Amino acid sequence: MSNHTSEMLNTIDAGKATLDAARPLPQHTVASLREKLLLEWTYHSNGHCQLGGCK
């Protein structure tokens, strides 16, 4: 596994540990996280399509 991949996985694991430590999350926090993820996924999906990935 590359160094970059290992670093990314470590960052993801650390973020998950932070979320797990804060559980249960307040409902408004869950809603905010969901909205942020949907916006990011839409942004990245649109970028992918602009590069010719969507046909």
Secondary structure, 3 states (H helix, E strand, C coil): CCHHHHHHHHHHHHHHHHHHHCCCCCHHHHHHHHHHHHHHHHHHHHHHHHCCCCC
